[in-house]
Amino acid sequence: MQELLQELLCDSSEFRTWWPEHEVQRIQEGHKAFDHPEAGRLIFEHLTFQVYDTPNLKVTVYTPVEGTETPAKINQLLREWEGASLP
């Protein structure tokens, strides 16, 4: 999460303005599993954030769970996708 926060602070003037106001609330966290047709089961941690005065605005961040096969599977899928997108 710290990496994402730093990236948003560096790249977004709007985020730099909003972040100090602390109007973003974390509302849900946990694990979620997806069954990918090629990679099989992928397990992620997720955090969902909601803007305090805009309940319809939510952002969910999914992070591969360390200690599972998910990080390696994601890397393999990315390598395959990058290879497929080359001319």
Buried (B, 14 or more C-beta within 10 A) or exposed (E): EEEEEEEBEEEEEEBEEBBEEEEBEEEEEEEEEEEEEEBEEBBBBEBBBBBEEEEEEEEBBBBBBEEBBBBEBBEEBEEEEEEEEEE
